[in-house]
């Protein structure tokens, strides 16, 4: 059995997270331009939600597989699928194709972050983990700095298709390092994967996402989602190897972390999706300026995470969680109150910066608390479950806000919704009548303003959940036998 090379394995994991972080910032920067070229503003949210939907569904599945068969094969498969989806997305010639291939890309992304973070939990002790998580957050900061600039450069001098192709060299380098330097010993046992649970989980997420958008007759998704959720919980309670073991929710830290993670992720993904759109379509900014609005958040996040890693051993988890979530409330409140058609660009920059700092404190502390509260045999599924609730929160948040935006654009039947695509073109709709542009911009601004208030509501609810976060022991972990025992 060869020994794992920790520094080079850590570098490979950092590259996989860098790829995911860069993808988020670059795609958010380029998407208004993509809509200007391909059309389909009514499907704008689906480019993001399709990606998050597929990654959400697969996160707990990959987490379970990582516990059963090892972290390495699962992570390599996820990276390979992500790269195939990236190349296919870059070759898209219609919005429907792009949404379809983004779904494929998300199927791979579902493995990347949770399994990479699980490996970090395996390789490092608690004291080391806090520092490493801070260093990993710096990866997001670097991506936040260069992502909008890269996206703006690609859109201006190449074509938007290249925002997906840039993943390939990073992904190939990551695979080479993992194959040559990461080695693990896994005791493989015959196991039965929970196919019924996976199918019900998929149906529940799809129905819920359709329902929360609430446009036209799509509200049928909500009662269907409720039925599927009840069936999923019933199946998971009896399954020998459940996708999401209901027993782990006997651990209070996991329960609160899941609730808070879903809520603040709804606000976070909403901000990264709709703030750039607001800047480019309503304020008339360039693609680079639109993407640059995300930078303060993604830079503030890792800076705060580094500080959190140093404070964690002194303060414990709860002060960082409560204080961080409080800062996210301040940031989203500024967006809701001050971000309007005449707002200076300093407003979203300041709001996103405060939001990012708060996320850096809270998100880091929540994740390490979950990993600290369980042993190795539960760490993969616990980490993946935490990531699942974050991604499902993000997918639902973006989908809900997409429904709000489209409903505002559909309010005036005399205004064709397709004309709103022109607002994202380089000339900002100069070929359209001024009155039509004003109506479209006003409707879009109203819808996005409602979305900013929704983001604020999500962070307030996350802060309220954080107030109930329990004390987590740094020495005693919960084992599989503990959660299996009847209480």
N, C-alpha and C positions, 0 to 999 in steps of 0.2 A: 504494500500500500504506500503510494507516494505521499509526501507531505505537502499540504497546501502552502503556497507562497502567499502569506497574508497581504503584503504591500501590493503585489501585482493583481491579486484577486480583488482587493479593495479598489484598485484603479479600474478594473473591468466593471465592477458594480457602479462606480462613479460615472463611467462612460455610458452605461445603460440609462442611468437617471438623467444624465446630461442630454441624451438623445430625446427622452420624453419631455424634459423641461424646454429644450430648444424648440421641439415640435409645437408645444403649447403657445409660445410667444410668437413664433414665426407664422403659424397658421392664423392666429388672431390678427396679426398685422396684415396678412394678405387677403383675408376673407372678404372684406368689402370690395376689393378689386376683383376678386373671383366672381362675386355676384354681378358686378358691373359688366363682366365679359360673358358669363354663362347665363345670367338671369336667374330667376327663381328666388327672389327675396322672401317669398312666403315659406320657402323651405330652408331659410338661413339657419335656423336653430338646429335643424336636423343634421347639418354637417358636423356639429359638435355633439349633439345628443346621440347620434348613431354610433359615434366613436365611444362615448362614455357608456352607452347602453351595452354594447358588446363587451367592453372591458369590465363593466359592473357585473354582468352575468358570470363571467369566467373567473373573476378574482377569487371567490371562495372555492371554486373547483380546482384552480391551480394551487391554492393554499393547501387543500386536502391532498392533492397529488404530491406536493412537495414533502408533506409529512410521511406519505406512504412509500414513495419511490425515490426520494432524494431531491435536493434543491437544483442540482446541476442540469439534469435532462429537461426539467420543466422550464427553467430559465432560458436555456438554449432554444428550445422549441418556440417559446414566446418571442424571443428576439427575431428568429427566422421568419415567423409569421408577420411580425410587425414590419420587417423590411419588405416582404412581398406586398403587403398592403400599401406601404409607402410608395413603392415603384408604381403600382397600379393606380394609386390616387393621382400621382403626378402625370399619368398618361390619360386622365379623364378628359372627355370632351363635352360632358353635359353634367348638370347638377345631380341627376339621378345616378350617373356613374360614380361621381365623386362621393355621394352619400353611401353607395354600396361598398366602395373600396375603403372608405373610412371605417365602415363596420368591420371589414376584414382586418384593418390595421389595429382596431381596438381589441379584437380577439387575441392578438399577440401582446398588446400593451397590458392586458389583464394579468399577465405573468410577471412583467418586468419590475414594477415597483414593489409589490408585496413580497415577492420571492427574494429580490435583492436586499430588502430591509430585513427579511428573515435571516438571510445568510450573515448579515452584519450582527444580528442578535446571537447567532451561533459562534461567530469568530471572536467576539470581544466580550469582556466582562462588563458589568454595569458601569464601573468607573471609566473604562475605556470607551464604552458605547456612547456615553454622553458627549465625549469629545469628538468621536467619529461622526456622530449624527450632526454635530455642528459643522464639521468639515464637509459632509455631504450636502448640507444646506448651502454651503458656499458654491457648490456646483450649480444649484438653482440660481444663485445670485449672478454667476458668470453668464449663464444662459439668458437671464433677464437683461443683462447689459448688452450682450451682442445680438440677442434674438430680434428685437425690433429694428436695429440697424441693418442686420442681415436681411430681414424680411423686406424692409424698405428698399434696400439695394437690389434685391432679386426682382421685386415688382417693377422697379424703375428701369433697370438695365438688362434684365433677362426676361423671363416670363414667370408667372406665379407657379407654374408646374415645378420649378426647381426648389420650391420650399419643401417639397416632399423628397426629392432626390438627394438632398444633402444628408439625409439620415444614413445612406448606404455606407460611406466610408467609416463613420463612427460605429455603426453596428457590426461591420466586419471586424474591426479592431477589437471590439468587445468580445466577440465570439472566439477569436484567436487566443486572447488572454485567458478566457475561462477554460478552454479546452486544454491548454498547456499548463496552467498554474493552479487551478482549483480542483481539489480531489476530496472526496468524502466517502466514508464507509456507511452504507445503509443496510440494515437488516431487512431484506425484502420478505414479506409474508403474503400469502394469497389473500387478496382482499376483493370485496365486491363494491364497485363504485355505485353511488346513489343516482342512477339514471332518472328515476321518477322524481327525485328531489330537484335535479338539475332542470328537468323539463318544466316542472311547476314554477321554479324560480324564474326561468326564462319567460314563461307566460305572464307571471305576476308583474315583472318589471316592464314588459312591453305594454300590457293593459294599463298599468299605472301611468306610464309616460304618455300614452295616447289620451287618457282621461284628463290628466292635469293640464294639457294644452287647451282643452275645452272649447275648441272652435267647431261650430256647426253641430253635428250630431255625435261628436266624439266623446261626449260625457258618459257613454255606455261603458267606457273603459274603467271607470271608478268602481261600480258594483262588481264587475267581473274581477278586477284586481283584488277586491276584498275577499271574494270566494276563493280565488287561487291562493291568496296568502294563508287563509285558514287551512286549506288542503295541504299547503307546503309545510306548515308547522306540524300538522298531524302526521305527515309522512316522516318528517325529520325526527320526531320523537320515537318512532319505531324502527328507523333504518339502522342496520348494524354499523355502517360507516357513513353517517350523514354528511352532506355537503357543509352545512353549518350546524354543528352540534348545539342543540338548544341548551344543553347543560352548561356551556361556557358562560351563559348569561346569569348563572348563579354568582359570578364574580362581579361585584358592584362596579369596579373600575372599568370593566369591559362594557357594561351597560351604559354608564354615563358617557364614556368615551365614544361609543357608537352614536348616541343621540346627539351629542355636541358636534361630533365630526360630520354627521349628515347635514346639520343645520349650517355650520360655518362654511362647508363646502358648497352648499347651494348659493351662498352669497359670493364666495370666491370665484366659482366658475361663471356665475352670472356677471361678475365684474369683468373678468377677462374676455367674456364673449361680447358684452354689450357696451362697455365703455369705449373701446376702439370704434365700434359702429357709430356711437353718438358723436365722437370727435370728428369722424370723417363725413358722416351723412348730415349731421345737424350743425356742427360748428364749422364745417367746410375745411377740415384739416387734411394734410397729406397722409398717405399710407404710413410713412415713417413717424409722423406726429401721432397718428392714431395708435400705432403699436407702442410708441414711447410712453403712452399713458400707463402701460402695464409695468414698465421698468421699475418705478418706485416701490411697487408691491413686491416684486420678485427680488429686488436688491435688499429691501428692508427685512424681508423674511429671513434670509440666511444670516444677516448681521445679528438679528435678535436671537436666532437659533444658536449661534456661537456663544452668545452671552448666556443663553438659557442652559447650554451644556455645562458652563462653568458654575452657574448658580444652583443647578439642580441638586448637587450633593449637599449644599448648605441649607437651602430653603425647603427642599422637598418638592413634590409635584404641584400641590394645590395652589400656592401663591402664584406660580407662573401660569397656571391654567386660567384662574380667575382674572388675574391682571391682564393677560394676553387677550382673552375674550372681551374684556372691557374696552381695550383699545380698538378692537374691530368694530365695536358699536360706535365709537367716536368717528372712525373713518367712514362708515356707511351713512351715519347721520349727516356728515358734511356733504356727501354725495346727494342724499335725498333733499336736503334743505337748500343747497347752493348751486347744484349743477343744472343750469337751464340754457336756453339758446344763446344768451348773451354772456354766459359765464366765461371768465378768463381760464386759460388752460392750466393755470396754477392750482385751481380748485381740484380737478380730478387727480393731479399729481400729488398734492398734499394728502387728499383722502386715501388714495391708493397706498401711499407710503405708510400712513398710520395703520391702515388695514394690514399691510404686510408685516409690520413690526409685531402687531398683536398676534398674527398667525404664527410667526416665528417662535414666540414664547409658548403659545397654547398648543400648537400642533406637535412640536417636539416633545413637550412634557407629556402629552396624552399618549403618544405612540410608545415612548420609553416606559411609561407606567404600565401599559398593557403588556409589553414584552417582559417586564420585570415581574409581573404578577403570576406568570405561568411558567411551567417547565418546558424542556426541549420538545417533548412529544406533543405539546399543544401550541407551541410558539408559532408554527406555520399557519395553523388555522386561526389562531387569535389575531395575528398580524393581518392575515387576509380578510378576516371578518371586519376588522377595523377599517381597512382600505375599502371593503365592499360598501360599508355604510357611507363613507366619504364620497365614493363615486356615484352611488345611487342618489345621494343628496344633491350632488352636482348635476346629474342627469335630469332629475326632477325639477330642480331649480331653473336650469336653462330651458327645459321644455315648457314649464309654466310661463316663464318670461317671454318665450317665443310666441306662445298663444296670446298673451296680452298685446304684444307688438302687432301681430297680424290682425287681431280684432280691431285695433285702432285704425289700421290701414283700410280695413273693410267697412268702416262705419259710413263713409260717404260713397254711395254706389256710383256717383258720377266720376269718381277718380279711379282709373285703372291701377290695380295694385302693381302690375308689371312695370308701370312707369317709375315706380320707386327704385327700380334697379339702376336708373340713370343717375340717381343721387350718388352712387358709389363709383361712377365713371370719373376719369381724370378731369373732365370739364364740369363736374358737379351739376349735371343736368342742364347745361346751357342751351341745348337744342330743344328744350321743352318750354312751353309758355310760362312766363314768370308766375302767373296766378296758380298754375298747376304745381310748380315747384314749391311755392309757399304752402299750399295745402298739404302736399306730401311731407314736406319737412316738419310742418306743424303736427301732423298726425303721428309721424315717427317720433318726434320729440315728446309728445304726450305719452305714448306707449312706453318709451324708455324712462321717462320720469316716474311712471308708476312702478317700473321695474326697480328703480333705485330705492323706492320705499319698501318694496318687497325684500331687497337685500338687507335693508336696515332691520326689518322685522325678523329675518332669519338670524342675524347676529344677536339681537336682543334675546331671542329664545335660546340660542346657544349659550349666552352668558348666564341665563337663568339656570340652565342645566348644569353648567360648570360649578355653580354654588353648592351643588350636592355631591361634588366629587369626594370620594372617601380617602382616608389615609391608606397608602400603599406601603407594605413592608418591603424593605430593600433586601432582606435575607431569605424570607420564607416565600416560596412560590407554590402556586396551586398546581397539582398534578392531575393526570387523567382520572386516577382513582378518586381524588377529592371531588371532582365535579360529577363523577358518576354516582357517588354515594347519595342516597335519598336524604333530603332535609325535611 
